[in-house]
Amino acid sequence: MKCLKVYDGTTRPIGINKLIKNDRILRGGIIGLGAIGSQQDEERKTDGVYSHAGAYRAVDGFELVSACEPNAERAGAFRRFWGVDTVYDDLDGFLANEELNVVSVCAPDVMHFKIIKHILDDPGQIRAVITEKPLGMTANECRDLEKLASGSGVLIEVNNHRRAEPSHCEVRRLLSDKLMGAVQAISAYYVKGLFHNGCTMVDTLRMMLGEVTRVKALPPFEVGSYGMDHSVDFLLGFQDGSKAIVQSCDKDAYHYSIFEIDMLFSGGRLTFHDNGFRIEHQPVEDYPHYPGFRSLGEPAQVQGDMARAITYIYRRVLDDLLADRTGFGEFAREAVKDMVIVEAIRESALQDGKEIEL
Ligand SMILES: NC(=O)c1ccc[n+]([C@@H]2O[C@H](COP(=O)([O-])OP(=O)(O)OC[C@H]3O[C@@H](n4cnc5c(N)ncnc54)[C@H](O)[C@@H]3O)[C@@H](O)[C@H]2O)c1
């Protein structure tokens, strides 16, 4: 038996020691100790678990043993905060040592494909890779990884955590059970690049509304704050004939982050505020001031746990490993479809906003 100190994201470390059977503890390591790898917990201002390092500490069954980070300052801050001494500055050294069972890929977007491929070429004792989005930079890169993963004995999952977080799952249930009625209008806002954050918007809208059948980029096309990854406005058409209009909010420069969705249905409204931390439901009611009208009532919050959303991904991976699942996990398979759509939007932009059927 072994003791694990469990960190649950509360303001003060609670120092609970939990006993777990030795053979169930998975040795985890993180590649990239920036914001999502570690820093968002090192510097968090509110209760929660906001990084992969925090998730390793928060979820029973994992142990955080090492990391890979070329930036010495970041490596030092990680060591001090988490008390994990082993940080490599090169990928090969990191993978060759420490007998890792789980690796989290938190390096910049363009490196994900190369790192995951490197792991899948010679996985050794690695049983799971939890990668940040985007899975790859092209649909072909994603498909190559899917082929490599199948038969590798390794589970690959993507941290599209809204797919696992309770309030987003509840909204999906409301929609799939057809409790909101027919779609009337859907608007969404994002920043920082079609491939960087637009892929998460596509994933979230697909989670809620189903498969996309057509896309159309909306001018102007070459705008945004994320370099050559332009923040294109776009339209998504869904199987039921409904559509969503997604607009970027960093056309001239980055001013603030936003990831919001407003969905109007015949039976009410669902609004995703504050990066999904607050999802509100408004029912349709009689107009309170005089008869003859219907209007949207007071918003009620859909209960959720966005402050710990990442921990749901780690629990899911643990469950998948305990069930001996390998290859692409469900969210990784969805991430491949997201990239097909994102590429189609870029193609539409290149063709001056031509509508593209999928
Ligand atoms: N799922 C989410 O909600 C979410 C949120 C933020 C970021 N992300 C994704 O996570 C990834 C990292 O984003 P971030 O905001 O933490 O970026 P960041 O720039 O803060 O951190 C990236 C880190 O990777 C390190 N790095 C660079 N090259 C490396 C290499 N070869 N090996 C190991 N480490 C290397 C950098 O030094 C840096 O510390 C991005 O792909 C981003 O899209 C996802």
PDBQT file of the ligand as one rigid body, heavy atoms in Angstrom, charges set to zero:
ROOT
HETATM    1  N1  LIG A 401      -7.925  22.817 -23.024  1.00  0.00    +0.000 N 
HETATM    2  C1  LIG A 401      -7.800  24.082 -22.635  1.00  0.00    +0.000 C 
HETATM    3  O1  LIG A 401      -8.697  24.676 -22.034  1.00  0.00    +0.000 OA
HETATM    4  C2  LIG A 401      -6.524  24.793 -22.916  1.00  0.00    +0.000 A 
HETATM    5  C3  LIG A 401      -6.236  25.976 -22.259  1.00  0.00    +0.000 A 
HETATM    6  C4  LIG A 401      -5.030  26.589 -22.507  1.00  0.00    +0.000 A 
HETATM    7  C5  LIG A 401      -4.150  26.022 -23.424  1.00  0.00    +0.000 A 
HETATM    8  N2  LIG A 401      -4.472  24.889 -24.084  1.00  0.00    +0.000 N 
HETATM    9  C6  LIG A 401      -3.535  24.279 -25.030  1.00  0.00    +0.000 C 
HETATM   10  O2  LIG A 401      -2.412  23.828 -24.287  1.00  0.00    +0.000 OA
HETATM   11  C7  LIG A 401      -1.219  24.043 -25.025  1.00  0.00    +0.000 C 
HETATM   12  C8  LIG A 401      -0.283  24.892 -24.195  1.00  0.00    +0.000 C 
HETATM   13  O3  LIG A 401      -0.900  26.142 -23.982  1.00  0.00    +0.000 OA
HETATM   14  P1  LIG A 401      -0.413  27.118 -22.817  1.00  0.00    +0.000 P 
HETATM   15  O4  LIG A 401      -1.407  28.206 -22.772  1.00  0.00    +0.000 OA
HETATM   16  O5  LIG A 401      -0.125  26.355 -21.580  1.00  0.00    +0.000 OA
HETATM   17  O6  LIG A 401       0.933  27.661 -23.472  1.00  0.00    +0.000 OA
HETATM   18  P2  LIG A 401       2.221  28.224 -22.758  1.00  0.00    +0.000 P 
HETATM   19  O7  LIG A 401       2.996  28.947 -23.793  1.00  0.00    +0.000 OA
HETATM   20  O8  LIG A 401       1.856  28.919 -21.499  1.00  0.00    +0.000 OA
HETATM   21  O9  LIG A 401       3.022  26.896 -22.349  1.00  0.00    +0.000 OA
HETATM   22  C9  LIG A 401       3.675  26.069 -23.267  1.00  0.00    +0.000 C 
HETATM   23  C10 LIG A 401       4.918  25.534 -22.566  1.00  0.00    +0.000 C 
HETATM   24  O10 LIG A 401       5.524  24.560 -23.416  1.00  0.00    +0.000 OA
HETATM   25  C11 LIG A 401       6.919  24.729 -23.296  1.00  0.00    +0.000 C 
HETATM   26  N3  LIG A 401       7.597  24.118 -24.438  1.00  0.00    +0.000 N 
HETATM   27  C12 LIG A 401       7.964  24.692 -25.613  1.00  0.00    +0.000 A 
HETATM   28  N4  LIG A 401       8.601  23.780 -26.360  1.00  0.00    +0.000 NA
HETATM   29  C13 LIG A 401       8.630  22.610 -25.665  1.00  0.00    +0.000 A 
HETATM   30  C14 LIG A 401       9.151  21.320 -25.911  1.00  0.00    +0.000 A 
HETATM   31  N5  LIG A 401       9.774  21.039 -27.042  1.00  0.00    +0.000 N 
HETATM   32  N6  LIG A 401       8.996  20.373 -24.966  1.00  0.00    +0.000 NA
HETATM   33  C15 LIG A 401       8.359  20.664 -23.813  1.00  0.00    +0.000 A 
HETATM   34  N7  LIG A 401       7.847  21.877 -23.502  1.00  0.00    +0.000 NA
HETATM   35  C16 LIG A 401       7.976  22.831 -24.422  1.00  0.00    +0.000 A 
HETATM   36  C17 LIG A 401       7.118  26.247 -23.214  1.00  0.00    +0.000 C 
HETATM   37  O11 LIG A 401       8.388  26.590 -22.708  1.00  0.00    +0.000 OA
HETATM   38  C18 LIG A 401       5.968  26.619 -22.294  1.00  0.00    +0.000 C 
HETATM   39  O12 LIG A 401       6.351  26.582 -20.933  1.00  0.00    +0.000 OA
HETATM   40  C19 LIG A 401      -1.639  24.700 -26.335  1.00  0.00    +0.000 C 
HETATM   41  O13 LIG A 401      -1.685  23.727 -27.337  1.00  0.00    +0.000 OA
HETATM   42  C20 LIG A 401      -3.020  25.242 -26.054  1.00  0.00    +0.000 C 
HETATM   43  O14 LIG A 401      -3.835  25.241 -27.215  1.00  0.00    +0.000 OA
HETATM   44  C21 LIG A 401      -5.627  24.278 -23.814  1.00  0.00    +0.000 A 
ENDROOT
TORSDOF 0
